[in-house]
Amino acid sequence: MAGTAGTSGRGRPPADSDEVGFVRRIGLFQATAINMSQMCGIGPFVTIPLMVAAFGGPHAVIGFVAGAVLALADGLIWAELGASLPGAGGSYVYLRQAFQYRTGKLMPFLFVWTMMLYFPLVLSTGVIGFVQYLTYLWPGMTATQGDLTGLVLIALVVALLWGRVENLARITAVLWCVMIASVVLVIVASYTHFSPDLAFTYPSGAFELTSSHFWIGFAAGLTIGIYDYGGYNTTAYMGAEIKNPGRTIPRSIIYSILGIMAIYLLLQIGTLGVVDWKEMLDPDSPASSSVASAVLEATWGKGAADAVTVLILVTAVASIFTGMLGASRIPYHAAREKVFFRAFGILHQRHRFPVLGLLSMGGIGCVAFLIGRHTDLATLIQLLLTVVVLVQALGQIAAVTVLRRRQPALRRPYRMWLYPLPSLVALVGWLVIYGYADRNSPGRHPIEWSLAWVGAGCVAFLLWARYEKVWPFGPREISEEYLHGADPGTEPEAEAGAGTEAGAGTRTVPDPRPDAEGGSGPDTGPGPDPDADPGTGVPAER
């Protein structure tokens, strides 16, 4: 979220595709770096003032700590699912596997549907951040000029992606170095002129836990915090390309969260030790719109501030570019696997990119950008997170338990530590974010909009299912390819997700089952898992 979607849209190529299968080449170090690169985009540079505004003082650091706790709890859910279902697609695979027994393709369809809104919202926050920091170099920019600049930037990114993207790995590596340089420079500059009085002098009643004001601010801070940590799950989306995924995916998630937490705390505390937090609340102050530039100007002068601002602008463009690249592939792969509208599965005849997916992400991104510009960035973050909570976050919390009961024989090289405690912590955290969304965005109604979007997705699913003649208008296809697949950790590097080819372990179920989701119906598998001791957290190699 702070970063981008990365390669989250990658999926298994269909049999008639000219794409080759994925190769497991990514080790632990690379996987951790990929997660961290997606987590640390322009997000922290634009959300520090929002965090201070939420808490009303320098104790805003609490928000980043709370966000890290939620990210770790949710990350352990991703770790178990990613280790046991190491295919390309992440949530798309997990929701399909867990809920296919009762609701067919509804949950993976709704996931793609929500991502059609979620990713453009995330990308639009990067565009807003770009325009905010551009105002530091262009102080006379009008509101209309800012709107046009953002729209032109989105159109430019779409134009750049309108063709084959060559040497993407090298481009991404260069942009990653630029991002790291900008973060390190801001941190170093802040601690060369650090004032403890600014950073650790709190307003009266800052920690009054009995006050409703504190908890409203905490919910807003938690929302901003988890937005900044977004991206810790990137390697789970790339499961078909990870070497020894049962060990690499869980470790890359945990290591990246801890590493980014350290960076964010250094950045937040260092910034508060240079810039008076009250200036961040003044809409006319550079500290409100471009706090990193304000830090550099106060420490190393205007020239250094201008130079780092340019680096931050490059970071913003990088996050938008790579994010739209990955996001545009999500509906394409779902359509090719017959889990979304077929029109999204059409590639450009010459350049072989998903035309409708790219245009949809660009178009929705433009609308989201204008909404954020004419409301505020905090509202946009509230909206994008309420959208993702309903299907992805809560769905995956349930999926862990459902799969333990539906597929007890599924190979689980990693089991969630202290199960089900992390699931409960994540559940509480996501519900706090969702429940306080309207109060933290008065008059904007993010809860109502998220419900409307998911409701529209259910209607779209029924229309699509009727056309495709699948459940509830046809038979359900039960695909248990991971239950019967080989251990990816013991296969040669050239394997391309063996055991996950379309049709492997697939059976048709013509009539609905009477048992509830996660119940013990006739197809629940071969009895209890002997390694299912909750709370061990020890990889159970089979």
N, C-alpha and C positions, 0 to 999 in steps of 0.2 A: 504494500500500500504506500509506504513511504517510498518504495522503489517502484517496481513494475510487475506486470504479469509474467515477464520473462518468457519461458517456453511452455507455459502452462497449457497452451492450446494443443500441444502435440498429442497425437493419438496413433493407434495401430493402423498402418496402411492397409487398405482393402486388397483383396486378391487381384483385382484388375488394375491396380495402380502401378505406375512406373517407379514408385518410390521403393527404396530398399529398406529392409528391416533395420531397426535400431541396433546399435552395437554398444555393449556395456563397457565403456571406456573411462567413465568418470569415477575417480577415487575419492577418498575422504577429504583430502585437502581441497581439491577442486570443487567438490560438492559444498563444502562449508563456505568457500569463497563465492560460489554462485548464490547461495542464500543471502550472504551478507551484502553482496552487490545489489540484490533486489530490495533488501530492507533499507539500505542507506542511500536513498536518492535525494531529492530536494525536500522531502518531508520535514525533517527536523529544522531546516532553515526557515520554514514558514510557520511551523506549529509552536515554536517556543513562545511567541507572544500570545497565541491562543491558549496555551497551557497556563500562562501567568494570569490571563484574564479569567479563566475558569476558576482558579483558586483565589485570586485576588492578592497575590504576593509571591515571594520567592519560595515558599513552601510548595510551589508547583512541581518541584522535583518528585513529590509523592506520585504524581500522575505517571511519570516514566517508570517508577518502581512498580506501581500497580499494573501498568501495561505489560511489564516484563513477567510478572506473576501469571497473568492471564495467558500470555504468549507461551510460557513454559507448560502450563496445564493443558492448553489446547494443543501445543506442540507434541505432547506425549500421546495424544489421540492420533495425530497425524503419523507419529512414529510407529505405533502398532499397526495402523492401517497400511501405511506405506511399506513396512517391512513384510507384511503378509500378502499384500496385493501389489507387487512391484511392477505395475504396468504404466504406460503413458496415459496421462489424463487425470491423475489424482482423484479429486472428489467425484468426478464423473464415473470412475471405476468403482469407488467405494460405495456410492449410493446405488449404483446399478446392482452390485453384488448383494448388498444387504436387503434391499427392498423389492427385488424382483419377484419374490415368492408371493407377495400379496398384492402389490400395486403395479406389476409389470414394469413398464418403462417410464412411469410417471416421474419418479424422483430424478433420474438423470436428465429427463427432458426439462424439468423445472430448474435444475442446476444450470443447464445451458441458457435457459430463458433468463434467469436472474443475472448470469454473467454478461448477457447482452446489455444489461443496464449497469451492472456493477463496474465492469472494466472501463467503459467510457467515463463514468463518474470519477474513477481513480485517475485516469489520464487527464481529465479536465482539471483536477487539483494541481497537477504538474504544470499545466498551461497557466493557471492562475498564479502559481508561484513564479513562473517565468515573467509574467507581466508585472508582478509586484517588484521583483528585483530589477527589472528594466527601468522602473520609475526612478531608481537611484541614479542611473546613468542619464535618464531623460526626465528630469523633474517636472518639466512643463507638460507632460503627457495628459491629455484630457481623457474623460471616461470613454468617449466614443473612440478615440484613438487606441485606447487600451483594449476595447472590445474587438476592433478590427485587427489589431496585432495578434490577439489570441486566435481568432478565426483563420487568419492567414497562416499562422504557425501550424495549425491542425491540417489545413489544406496542403501545406508544404510537406508535412510528414507523410500524408496519404500519397502525394505525388512521388515522393522518394521510394515508397514501398510499392508503387505501381510497376512492378517488374521484378526480376530476379535480384535477390539481395546477395551479392558476392562478398566474400571475405568478411562475413558478419562477425566471426570470432575475433578477428584482429580489430575491427572497429569497436566491438564491445570492450575489448581489453584496454584500448586507448581511453575510451570514455570512463571506464572504471578507474583508471589511474588519475584522470582529471577530477573525478568525484572524491577520491581518497585525498588528493592534494588539497582540495578546497576545505575538507573537514579538518585535516591536520593543521592547516594554516590558521584556521579560526581558533582551534583549541590552543595551539601554541601562543598565538597572539593574546588570547584572553588571560592566560596564566602568567604572561610577562608583565601584566598590569592589573593583577588580581587584587580586589579589595574585599576582605572578609566581611566588613561592615555592610557592604551592599548585598552580598550573597546570603548572609545569615542573620539579618535583622528582619524579624517577621512582624506583621501588623497585629494589633490586639485581636485576640479571639481566633487566631489563625488555626489553632488545633482544638477548637471547641467541638468535640465529637457529638455532643448532644444537640447541636444546631443543625436544622434542616439545610441551611445555607452551605455548610461544609459538605454534606452528602450530595447535594445537587452539583456542587463544584467537583466532588470526587468522581461522580458519574461522567461528567463532561471530560474531566482529565483522563479517566480510564478509556473513554472513547478515542480521544486524541492519541493516547499512548499506544493502544493496540493498532491504530492506523499507522503510526510510525514504525511499529515492529512488523508490519505486514510484509510478507516475502519469506518468512522462515520456513514456509512449506514448499518453496520452489522445487527442491530436489524430489519431493514426493510426487509432484506433477511429472517429473522426468524419470520415473521409476524404471522404465525400460532401457535407460541409458546408464544406470548406476551399477558399478561393480560391487558384488556382494551386498545387495541392497538391504538385507536383513540386519547388517551391522552399520552400513554407511549412512543410510537414511536417518535412523534415530540419532546417531552421533552428530551428523551435520546439522540437524535441527537444533539440538541442545547447545552445541558449541556456538552456532551462529547467534542464537538468542543471547547467550551470556556475553559474547564478544560485542555485539551491538549495544547491549545494555551498558557496558563499560564506556563505550564511545559516547552514547547519548548523555550519560550522567556527567562525564567530563565536559561535554559541550554545553549542557544546560547550566551546570554550576559555574563554569567559566564565563559564560555569557552574563549570568546574573551578577558576577563579580566585577563586571566592567560597565554595564549599562544599568542605570537605575530602572527597576521594574516598573515604576510609574510611567516612564517614557514609553514603555511598550503598550500602555493602555491609551496613549494619545494618538488618535488617527492621523494627525498632522506630523507626527514624528517619524523619521526614517526607521527608528527602532521598532515601530509597529509593523511596517511592511517589509523591511529588509534588515533584520536585526544583525545578521552576520556582517553586512557591510558597515553597519553602525559600530560594531565591535572593532573591525579593522581600522576604521577612521579614527576611533578614539585611542587606539594603541599605536599603530604604525603609520597613520596619516592617510590622506585622501588618495594618493597614488596607489598604495597597497590595497585600499578598499575597492578602488575601481578594478584593479587586476583580479582580485578574488571574486568580485561580482561577476566578471566575465566568466570565470571558471564555474560559478554557480549556474549561470545561464546555460552553459554547455551541459552541465549535469542535468538540468531540467529537460533540455532537448533530448538528451540521451535516454532519460526515463520515459519520455513520451514515445520516442522512436521504437525502442525495444518492447515497450508495453503494448503498443498497437500491433507490432509484428506478431507477438504471441497471442494476443487477444483475438485477432482476426481469424486465427486458425481454430478456435474452439468450436464455433458452429459448423465449420467445414468438416472436421473429423466426426462430429456427432451425426451430421447429415449422411456422411459416407457409411456410417455404421447403422443407418436407419433408425436413429434416435432423435432426429430433428428434421425440419423441413428440407426437402430434397434440393430446393433452389440454392441453399447454402453450400451444397457439395459440388458446385460447378467451379472449375478452375479457368483462369484466363487461358485462351487457346495458345497464345505465344509464350507468355512469361510464367504460366503455371502457378498463379497465386489465387487465393479465394476472393473473387471479385465482390460478391455480395457481403461477405463477412467484413472485408476491409471498408467498404462504403458504409455499412451499417455502423461500425465502430466510429468512423469519422463523423458521420451525421449526428449520431446520438451524443458524441463527444462535444460537438459544437453547441448543441442545445444545453447540455450539462454545464459547459463553460459559461454560457450567458446566464444561466440560473445562478451559478455561484458568484458571478460578477455583480449581479443585481440583488443578491441577498448577502451572503458572506461565506467564507471558506468553511467556518465551523458548521454551518447548515448543510453544506455539501458533504462533509465528512459524516455527519449524523445520518444523512439520507443513504449514503453508500453502505454504511455499516448495518442499518436496519434492514436493508435489502438482503445482505449476505447472511444475517443471523438466522432468518426463518428457514431457509433450505439448507445451506451449507453447514453453518456452525452447529445448529441444533440437530440437523440430520446426521452429521458425523458423530456427535456424541451418542446418539441412539444406535448408529451403525456398529460401533464397537461391541455393544452388548448384543445386538441382534446377530452379528456374525459369530460371536462366541456360542450362541445357542443354535443358530441355523447351520453353521459349518464348523462344528467342534473339531473335526479332523483337519482343518486347514492348517498348513504349516505356519507357525508363528515364531520366527526366530527372535522376535522382541515382544515382550509383554509389558504393558503399561505398569510402571512402578506404582505400588500402593493402590492398585485398582480396587474400587471405583472412585477413590478420592479425587484424582485429577479431573475425571469426568464431572464430578459434582462441583469442583471449583470453577471449571470452565463454564458449566451450566449457569451457576450463579453470576459469574462475570458477564456472560452474554446477555442474560436476562436483565441485569442492572443497566447495561448499555441500551437495551431495547426499551425497557420500562421508563427510563428517564429521557428518552429521545425527544418527546414532545415538549417536556418542561425545559430542556436545554435549547430548543429551537421554537420558542413561542410563536404561534401563528403560521408556522411552516408545515406542521403536521407530517413529519417523516414517517411515523408509525402508520398513519392512514394511507400514505402514498405507497409504502412497502406492501401493505396488505392488498392494495388495489393492483399492484404490479404482479404479485403472486397469484391473485385471483384471476387476472387476465391470462396469466400463464396456464392456469388450470383449464380455462375455456379454450385456449389455443391448443392445449394437449388433446382435449376431447375432439376438436375438429380434425387435428392431425391423426389421432388414433382411429377415427372413423374412416378417414381416407385410406390409411395404411392397413386397416382391418387388423389392428392389434388390440390387446386388452385396453378397455373393457368391451370392445366390439369384436374381439377375436381371441385366439389363444395366447397364453403367455409363453415366452421362450425362457426357460430356466438355463442360464449359462453358468456353469461352475468350473470354468477352465482353470482357475487358480487352485481349486481344491484337488484337481487331478493332474496339475502340471508338475514339471520337474523343478528341482531346487535350483533357482537362478544363481545361487552362490557357488555351485559346484560345476557350472557349465563353462565352456570356453568363452573367451571374450567376444568371439564372433557371433554368438547367439543373439537373436533378435527378438527376445521375449518368447522363447519356446514355451509351448503350452498355453499361449494366450491368443493363438490365431482364431479368427472368427469361425465359429462353429465347433470349436473344440470343447467337449464336455457340455454340449448344448442339447436340451430336450424340450419338447413342447408339452405344455400343460393346458389341455383344452377347457377344464372347468375350474372355477374359483375354489380355493381351499377354505374350509370352515374355520380353521384355527387363526388366531390373531398373529400379527407380525411378531416374529421372535418366539412364537409358541412351539410346542413340540408336536407338530403334525407328522404325517407319514414320511416326509422327506427330510427330516432334521439331521440325518447323517448317522454315522456309526457309533452312537453313544457318547458319553462324556469324555472330554479330553483329559488324559491323565496329567498333563502339564498345566492344567487350568487353575493352579493354586493362585488366587488373587493376592496381589501385593508382593510377589517375589521380585518382579522387575529383572529377573535373570534371563538372558537369552536362552531359549529352549531349542537347541539344535536337534533336528530329527534326521 
